[in-house]
Amino acid sequence: MMPSPTTRINISLSEDVLTMLRRYAPERGLSRFLSEAAREKIDRIKREKAFKELLDAPPSFTKIRDSAAYVRTSRRLDEKRARRLGI
């Protein structure tokens, strides 16, 4: 992955966060540390949003009564198909 262009910004942090940063971030590379932390946080928010949307979605496969039997049958049919196709 090619590095993205960077922009210099000015941010304000509380003293306790700054103290933790100085303790845990590398002496050189604070910008990279903060960028990675922000990216991780954004990724987590996106995953949580997607999960919530999934939970709010209407149920699928409502006619399947026994999911284990359905999966076993699907796998068995896939194996037969694969053998027939020589895969």
Residue pairs with C-beta under 8 A, 6 or more apart in sequence:
6 31
13 21
21 30
21 33
21 34
25 33
25 34
26 33
61 67
61 70
64 70
